[in-house]
């Protein structure tokens, strides 16, 4: 009887940021499947940067922040070493055509939305505002942001009691689960993936600013609801009970006066 030989896991470079990248690295260390190199966001955009650098030092992984010089180093590595994959985990920089070409398109991005819904930024916020599906997706990277073929994804249900903060945290948990379950075997098996369906939604960073201001004077019903909510924000008494579909949630507000420009 002939034994089936397991395919070796490919070498990879991690483009990582935030707690999801930290948790992923810890999981990969337990599997003894660490990246060849870790590239962080630029210093101004880094989240959990100190934790990532400390973890890389302990594990003996080279680590750098994104810069023109580091981009050139990455290009050199990809051109010299055939078969190296790129894995982007909450990385805050667009990977250009030259880098993708050097990687022979073997580049995967973890995006915190249920593509094609929620391309772009602040996916947790827009899933609530637009009432669109939320989730996490592993997809092939293309020059067009968040447009590549889908390799694996998992939906994260938006609950009536979710806030932007609570949904963000649950999306992070879902991202870690999906990534550790699918990298690299499932990704390799499903490569090059399934093209995204038409439609969906896209939001850019500047779109978030459109949510900064709401004039209650123009919406009497909303003003009534707002007044009820702030009136019932009176601990230790119960907050305002609100029915949403078949659920009832309790709401309270935290308010402060600001100067409006």
C-alpha positions in Angstrom: 0.0 0.0 0.0 1.5 3.4 -1.1 1.4 6.1 1.6 0.3 9.5 0.5 3.1 12.0 1.0 2.0 15.2 2.8 2.8 18.4 0.9 5.4 20.5 2.7 4.0 23.8 4.2 5.3 26.7 2.1 7.7 29.3 3.5 6.0 32.7 4.0 6.4 36.3 5.0 3.9 37.7 7.5 2.7 41.3 6.9 1.1 41.8 10.3 -0.5 44.3 12.6 -2.5 44.2 15.8 -3.6 41.6 18.3 -4.8 39.2 15.5 -1.2 39.0 14.2 0.1 38.4 17.7 -2.3 35.6 18.4 -1.6 34.1 15.0 2.2 34.1 15.6 1.7 32.4 18.9 -0.4 29.7 17.3 2.2 29.2 14.5 5.0 28.9 17.1 3.1 26.1 18.8 3.0 24.4 15.4 6.6 25.2 14.7 5.6 26.9 11.5 7.0 30.4 11.8 7.4 33.0 9.0 10.7 33.7 7.3 10.2 37.4 8.1 7.7 39.6 9.8 6.9 43.1 8.4 4.9 45.5 10.6 3.1 48.6 9.6 5.0 51.9 9.7 5.5 53.1 13.2 2.6 55.6 13.2 0.2 52.9 12.1 1.4 50.0 14.3 -0.9 48.4 16.8 0.6 45.8 19.2 4.0 46.7 17.6 6.0 46.2 20.8 4.3 42.8 21.5 5.0 41.7 17.9 8.6 42.7 18.0 9.2 41.0 21.4 7.6 37.8 20.2 9.7 37.9 17.0 12.9 38.4 19.0 12.1 35.5 21.3 11.3 33.2 18.3 14.3 34.4 16.3 12.3 35.9 13.5 13.6 38.9 11.6 11.2 41.8 12.0 11.0 45.3 10.3 8.6 48.1 9.9 7.3 48.9 6.4 9.4 51.4 4.5 10.9 51.8 1.0 14.0 50.0 2.1 12.1 47.1 3.6 10.0 46.9 0.5 13.2 46.5 -1.6 14.4 43.8 0.9 11.1 42.0 0.4 11.3 42.2 -3.4 14.9 40.7 -3.2 13.7 37.8 -1.0 10.8 37.0 -3.3 12.9 37.1 -6.4 15.7 34.9 -4.9 13.5 32.3 -3.1 10.9 30.6 -5.2 7.8 29.5 -3.5 7.6 32.1 -0.7 4.0 33.2 0.0 2.9 36.6 1.4 0.3 36.5 4.2 -1.3 39.9 5.1 -3.0 40.0 8.6 -4.6 43.4 9.2 -1.7 45.0 7.4 -2.4 48.7 6.8 -0.5 49.3 3.5 -1.4 48.4 -0.1 0.9 45.9 -1.7 1.8 47.1 -5.2 1.9 45.3 -8.5 5.7 44.8 -8.5 5.6 43.0 -5.1 2.6 40.8 -6.1 4.4 39.9 -9.4 7.6 39.0 -7.5 5.5 36.7 -5.2 4.0 35.1 -8.4 0.6 36.1 -7.0 1.0 33.8 -4.1 -0.3 36.5 -1.7 -3.2 36.1 0.7 -5.0 38.7 2.7 -7.1 38.3 5.9 -9.9 40.9 5.7 -12.4 41.5 8.5 -15.6 41.4 6.4 -17.8 38.9 4.7 -16.8 39.7 1.1 -18.1 41.0 -1.2 -19.8 42.9 1.7 -17.6 45.4 3.5 -14.6 46.0 1.3 -12.4 48.8 2.6 -12.2 50.3 6.1 -14.2 50.2 9.4 -16.0 47.0 8.4 -17.4 46.6 11.9 -19.1 50.0 11.8 -20.6 49.7 8.3 -22.1 46.2 9.0 -24.2 47.8 11.7 -25.0 51.0 9.8 -25.8 49.3 6.5 -27.3 46.2 8.0 -25.1 44.0 5.8 -23.5 40.7 6.6 -20.3 40.7 8.8 -17.5 38.2 8.9 -13.9 37.4 8.0 -12.4 36.4 4.7 -9.2 35.0 3.4 -8.7 36.0 -0.2 -6.1 36.2 -2.9 -4.5 39.6 -3.1 -4.9 41.7 -6.2 -3.9 45.3 -7.1 -7.5 46.3 -6.5 -8.1 46.3 -2.7 -10.2 43.5 -1.3 -11.2 42.3 -4.7 -9.4 39.0 -5.0 -10.9 35.5 -5.2 -12.2 34.0 -2.0 -10.3 31.1 -0.4 -12.2 30.8 2.9 -14.6 32.8 4.9 -16.8 32.7 8.0 -19.8 34.9 8.9 -20.0 36.6 12.2 -23.7 37.4 13.0 -24.4 41.0 14.0 -26.4 40.8 17.2 -29.0 43.5 18.1 -26.9 44.3 21.2 -23.6 44.7 19.3 -21.7 48.0 19.3 -18.9 48.9 17.0 -16.5 47.9 19.8 -18.1 44.5 20.6 -18.5 43.6 16.9 -14.8 44.5 16.3 -13.7 42.2 19.1 -15.8 39.3 17.8 -14.5 39.9 14.3 -11.0 39.6 15.7 -11.8 36.3 17.4 -13.4 35.1 14.1 -10.3 36.2 12.2 -7.9 34.2 14.4 -10.1 31.1 14.2 -10.4 31.2 10.4 -6.7 31.9 9.9 -5.4 29.2 12.3 -7.8 26.7 10.8 -7.0 27.5 7.1 -3.4 28.4 7.0 -1.7 27.0 5.0 -3.4 23.7 4.1 -6.9 24.9 3.2 -5.6 28.0 1.4 -3.3 25.9 -0.7 -6.0 23.3 -1.5 -8.5 26.0 -2.6 -6.0 28.1 -4.5 -6.6 30.2 -6.6 -10.1 30.5 -5.0 -13.6 31.5 -6.2 -14.1 34.9 -7.7 -16.2 37.3 -5.6 -19.9 37.6 -6.6 -21.0 40.9 -8.0 -22.3 43.7 -5.8 -21.4 44.0 -2.2 -20.3 47.2 -0.5 -17.2 49.3 -0.3 -16.3 52.1 2.2 -13.1 54.2 2.3 -11.5 55.7 5.3 -13.0 59.2 4.7 -16.5 57.7 4.6 -16.3 57.1 8.4 -16.4 60.9 8.9 -19.9 61.1 7.4 -21.1 59.3 10.6 -19.6 62.0 13.0 -22.7 64.3 13.1 -26.4 63.7 13.3 -28.9 66.7 13.7 -31.7 65.6 15.9 -33.6 68.8 15.2 -34.3 67.5 11.8 -35.6 64.1 13.1 -38.4 64.4 15.7 -38.8 60.7 16.2 -35.1 60.2 16.6 -35.1 63.1 19.1 -37.8 61.4 21.2 -35.8 58.1 21.2 -32.6 59.9 22.2 -34.3 61.7 25.1 -35.8 58.4 26.4 -32.4 56.8 26.1 -30.5 59.5 28.0 -33.3 59.8 30.6 -33.1 56.1 31.3 -29.3 56.3 31.6 -29.7 56.5 35.4 -27.7 53.8 37.2 -28.4 51.7 39.2 -31.8 51.8 37.6 -32.6 49.7 34.5 -31.8 51.3 31.1 -34.2 51.7 28.2 -35.5 48.3 26.9 -35.6 48.3 23.1 -37.2 45.6 20.9 -35.2 44.8 17.8 -36.9 42.0 15.7 -37.4 39.2 18.2 -34.8 40.4 20.7 -35.0 42.9 23.6 -31.8 44.9 24.4 -31.1 47.3 27.3 -29.5 50.6 26.3 -27.7 53.4 28.1 -25.7 56.4 26.9 -22.5 58.0 27.9 -22.6 61.7 26.9 -20.3 64.7 27.0 -20.6 68.2 25.6 -18.3 69.1 22.8 -17.7 72.3 20.7 -19.1 71.8 17.2 -16.9 73.4 14.5 
